[in-house]
């Protein structure tokens, strides 16, 4: 029987990784084409997305370790 919590955590991690990837892509596409302030805002957004992705990954790993699924 599949673990519903693991399925939820995998989906959350996948979404977080996709958001991080999009934020990094936005940052890459605007490098040298935008103001320093806008670049800094995009950089902060990418950094925050990385933190969210890391938190989601750790939650998934912790669940798998504790639940054994």
C-alpha positions in Angstrom: 0.0 0.0 0.0 1.5 3.4 -1.0 2.3 5.8 1.7 0.1 8.9 1.2 2.5 11.1 3.2 5.4 10.1 1.1 3.4 10.8 -2.1 2.5 14.3 -0.7 6.1 15.0 0.3 7.5 13.9 -3.1 5.0 16.1 -4.9 5.9 19.1 -2.6 9.6 18.4 -3.3 9.0 18.2 -7.1 7.2 21.5 -7.1 9.9 23.2 -5.0 12.6 21.9 -7.3 10.6 23.2 -10.4 10.1 26.6 -8.7 13.9 26.8 -7.9 14.8 25.9 -11.5 12.4 28.5 -12.8 13.9 31.2 -10.5 17.5 30.3 -11.5 16.5 30.4 -15.2 14.9 33.9 -14.7 18.1 35.0 -13.0 20.2 33.6 -15.8 18.1 35.2 -18.6 18.2 38.7 -17.0 21.9 38.8 -16.1 23.4 41.9 -17.7 20.0 42.9 -19.1 18.4 44.4 -16.0 19.2 46.9 -13.2 21.3 45.8 -10.2 18.3 46.2 -8.0 16.1 43.9 -10.1 19.0 41.4 -10.4 19.3 41.4 -6.6 15.6 40.8 -6.2 15.7 37.9 -8.6 18.8 36.5 -6.8 17.0 36.7 -3.5 14.0 34.9 -5.1 16.3 32.1 -6.4 18.0 31.8 -3.0 14.7 31.6 -1.2 13.5 29.0 -3.7 16.7 27.0 -3.0 16.0 27.1 0.7 12.4 25.9 0.2 13.6 23.1 -2.0 16.2 22.0 0.6 13.6 22.1 3.3 11.2 19.9 1.2 14.0 17.4 0.4 14.9 17.1 4.1 11.3 16.6 5.1 11.0 13.8 2.5 14.3 12.2 3.6 13.3 12.4 7.3 9.9 10.8 6.6 11.5 8.0 4.6 14.0 7.4 7.4 11.4 7.5 10.2 8.6 5.7 8.3 10.7 3.2 6.4 8.8 3.6 3.2 
